[in-house]
Amino acid sequence: MRLLAALATLLVLAGHSTGASAHAALISVEPASGSLLQSAPKAVELRFNEAVTPGAIQLIDGAGRERDDARVTVSGESISVAMPPDLPQGTAVVSYRVISQDGHPVSGSVIFSIGAPTATKPPANADGGLNTLIWLARVGLYLGLFVGVGGVFFARWIAWSMTGMAVPRAALVIGLPSAVISVGVLGLDLLGLPLAALVTAAPWTIAFATSAGPALLVAIAAMLLALMALSGAWYARALAAIAFAGVGMALAMTGHAATAPPEVLTRPAIFIHGLGVAFWIGALAPLTALVSKPTVATLPLLNRFSRIAMPVVAALALTGLTLAIIQLEKLSMLVETSYGLILSIKLVLVLVLLALAALNRFRLTPALASDLKAASALKRSILLECGAVLGIFAIVAGWRFTPPPRTIIPETPLAIHIHTDKAMFQVLVSPGKAGVDDFVLQLMTGEATPLVAKEATLILSLPERGIEPIERDAELGPDGYWHVRKVELPFAGRWHVRIDALVTDFEKITLEDELEVAPP
């Protein structure tokens, strides 16, 4: 009983330890990434759309050396990285990895050049296998919460029978270590550390400093209570009920959906949604075992489950729709973003589940009333539901790596700076990826004053892909800049850029450089 009290207390305390949180996005950088500066900046200022916690900030100077003398200060939504006074000329890279308030890492790099560009590159990711481990641990956690805890709740409160508990028990055995591993790999991801650092204290400490750490503690407590509820103790039903509530609580404490504003709506919605998923999914394995050897008690149980399942499915649909609208904001985001594509695939699999559930409810279950031999068809249908559920777990675990569309801030245009003694041209390319791009040309003299030109022409080529020079005339806009809109860049790669500025009928200034166009 003392263990029960401790676990129940953990559920309550951890549930109250999470404050308001969302998903961070970088909204401005000073100096702008891609800038060419005459002298080193005093600091690089990063501003996000919410308060963030620095995970790992790294400076690589123009000589390619990693510096440990950059001073980092945090003030609300801003992070200031003070540059060392002896920063050499060349291209410097400030790579950042900050912790969003929903517990997820946000990373990127700011690149600027002092004097003349050099070949300095952003640091590579620490360990490519980490994402795979994060995904596997997330799938294992879903198995433990939905199949394990949900299955025990079904046995104790709906079936009143412990038949078919082998699968839920196995799911709990998988889910518990998966939750523990999830804590460790979360810390590795937040700090940008390799898998070998899992045996150190740093990743575990930082993980528990986020909203995801306490949420995983609640998940662990819920699965432990569910394991205890498998015993024949008189309080087993109470344990199953507390564990069941813990599923919704763990999900409502952290993550993209739970922390989207307004939280007064999204947190209760994800709590109810999580309980609904655990109720439905948790019933599948025990039902499969029960219909494998049907008895006179099987049909009343199926009818009882079906009556309860109908309002549960309605609640699932309502809360799921609410959360999807908040996260997507626009219907087009279903196909234009990775988050939306995952949701689209999930919706297809959910429709398959609903179709199978309707088949079970209105055809196969009534058939069982007249012929117990119909149980084999019902069992096959439930097994198909189980397959669809595994597909949903696998695809939804990918949300860990995809920010929801509501948090996506328009990307900073790609910038290059071309200069000689006579002139300086600043070129902004938006979005800077293969496809259709807009170019903005700022023409200046060698003294950085506006260069008055009669005409400006943009010439682009990609010799390595056989793209001959593409020539487009620029138009002078009311903002004083020259614009070239809707330029088709069919391939990613290092494009050659040439700009011709006709200053007088007898003078033309030509500047050339290379432009690294990213994949779409």
Secondary structure, DSSP 8 states (H G I E B T S, - for coil): -HHHHHHHHHHHHHHTS--------EEEEES-TTEEESS--SEEEEEESS--EEEEEEEE-TTS-EES--EEEEETTEEEEE--TT--SEEEEEEEEEE-TTS-EEEEEEEEEESS---------S-TTHHHHHHHHHHHHHIIIIIIIHHHHIIIIII-S-TT-HHHHHHHHHHHHHHHHHHHHHHHHHHT--GGGGGSSHHHHHHHTSSHHHHHHHHHHHHHHHHHHTS--TTHHHHHHHHHHHHHHHHHTSSTTTTSS-HHHHHHHHHHHHHHHHHHHHHHHHHHHHHHS--TTHHHHHHHHHHHHHHHHHHHHHHHHHHHHHHHSSTTHHHHSHHHHHHHHHHHHHHHHHHHHHHIIIIIHHHHHH-GGGHHHHHHHHHHHHHHHHHHHHHHGGGGGS--GGG------EEEEEE-SSEEEEEEEES-BSEEEEEEEEEEETTSSB---SEEEEEEEEGGGTEEEEEEE-EE-TTS-EEEEEEEE-S-EEEEEEEEEEEETTEEEEEEEEEEEB--
